[in-house]
Amino acid sequence: MTLSADPILDSLEAFAEAAGDPTPLVYARLFAAAPEMEALFVRDTDGAVRGQMLQQVFETLIDHVGARAYSANLIRCEVVNHENLGVPPAVFASFFRTVMEAVRGTIGERWTPQTADAWRALLADIDAVLAKHLAVTA
């Protein structure tokens, strides 16, 4: 599937501009949707781990709409790594949607129908990567 990179990249740039450090926004949404996940970050007292993880998610999204040099493999590896840490695959998969929701909620009018379409396609593609992987490992 060919994904439209420009609306994704534009929305991520607008998110960074509007939010400054988007980490608290994204993780507040995660913890609201899956409160049991907050306990996994008890030792991340300064948010550095969350920030690093979110940076890796952004890099993965950028690769996925671009060169796809590593994103699918990284997603497949990280769902296993996170499951070993106590993160159910469904929660792991939902994190990409959580990022999208934080972007949409923060950039306001800069969220266009083209942006929504591009994110919908991106999330569907990531869901397909995860579904294929989970079907193989089941």
C-alpha positions in Angstrom: 0.0 0.0 0.0 1.3 3.4 -0.9 0.9 5.9 1.9 0.7 9.6 1.6 3.7 10.9 3.6 3.1 14.7 3.4 0.0 14.9 5.5 1.5 12.7 8.2 4.8 14.6 8.2 3.0 17.9 8.2 0.8 16.9 11.1 3.7 15.6 13.1 5.6 18.9 12.5 2.5 20.9 13.5 2.2 18.7 16.6 5.7 19.4 17.7 5.3 23.1 17.1 2.0 23.3 19.1 2.9 20.9 21.9 6.5 21.6 22.5 7.2 18.3 24.3 4.3 16.1 23.2 5.2 13.3 25.6 2.9 14.2 28.5 0.0 14.7 26.1 0.4 11.3 24.5 1.0 9.4 27.7 -1.9 11.1 29.5 -4.1 9.7 26.7 -2.6 6.2 27.0 -3.1 6.1 30.8 -6.6 7.4 30.4 -7.4 4.6 28.0 -5.3 1.9 29.7 -4.7 2.9 33.3 -3.0 -0.3 34.1 -0.1 0.8 31.9 0.9 3.7 34.1 2.3 1.3 36.8 4.9 0.0 34.2 6.5 3.5 34.3 6.9 3.8 38.0 10.7 4.1 37.7 10.5 6.6 34.9 10.3 9.5 37.3 11.5 12.2 34.9 9.7 11.0 31.8 12.9 10.2 29.9 11.9 6.6 29.1 8.5 7.8 27.8 10.1 10.5 25.8 12.6 8.1 24.2 9.9 5.6 23.4 7.7 8.3 21.8 10.7 9.5 19.7 11.2 6.0 18.5 7.4 5.8 17.6 7.8 9.1 15.6 10.9 7.8 13.8 9.0 4.5 13.0 6.0 6.4 11.6 8.2 8.6 9.5 10.0 5.5 8.1 6.7 3.7 7.6 5.4 6.5 5.3 8.8 6.9 3.7 11.5 4.4 2.9 10.2 1.5 5.1 13.8 0.6 5.8 12.9 -0.9 9.2 9.5 0.1 10.5 7.6 -3.2 9.9 10.3 -5.3 11.5 10.7 -2.9 14.4 6.9 -2.9 15.0 7.0 -6.8 15.0 9.9 -6.9 17.4 8.6 -4.3 19.7 5.2 -5.9 20.1 7.1 -9.0 21.5 9.4 -6.9 23.6 6.5 -5.0 25.1 4.5 -8.2 25.7 7.4 -9.4 27.7 7.2 -6.3 29.8 3.5 -6.8 30.5 2.0 -4.8 27.7 -0.8 -6.7 25.9 -0.5 -6.7 22.1 -3.8 -4.9 21.8 -2.5 -2.0 24.0 0.7 -1.9 22.1 -1.2 -1.7 18.8 -3.5 1.0 20.2 -0.5 3.3 21.0 -0.2 4.4 17.3 -3.9 5.4 17.4 -3.2 7.2 20.7 -0.5 9.2 19.0 -2.8 10.1 16.2 -5.5 11.2 18.6 -3.0 13.4 20.5 -1.9 15.0 17.2 -5.5 15.6 16.0 -6.5 17.0 19.4 -3.5 19.4 19.5 -3.2 20.8 15.9 -6.8 21.9 15.6 -7.6 23.4 12.2 -4.4 22.1 10.7 -6.0 18.6 10.9 -7.6 18.4 7.4 -9.6 15.7 5.7 -6.4 14.8 3.8 -4.6 14.4 7.1 -7.4 12.2 8.5 -7.3 10.0 5.4 -3.5 9.7 5.5 -3.6 8.7 9.2 -6.4 6.3 8.6 -4.4 4.6 5.9 -1.2 4.6 8.0 -3.0 3.1 11.0 -4.7 0.4 8.8 -1.3 -0.5 7.4 0.3 -0.8 10.9 -2.7 -2.8 12.0 -2.1 -5.2 9.1 1.6 -5.5 10.0 0.6 -6.4 13.6 -2.3 -8.7 12.5 0.0 -10.7 10.2 2.6 -11.0 12.9 0.2 -12.0 15.6 -1.4 -14.6 13.3 2.0 -16.1 12.7 2.9 -16.2 16.4 -0.4 -17.5 17.6 
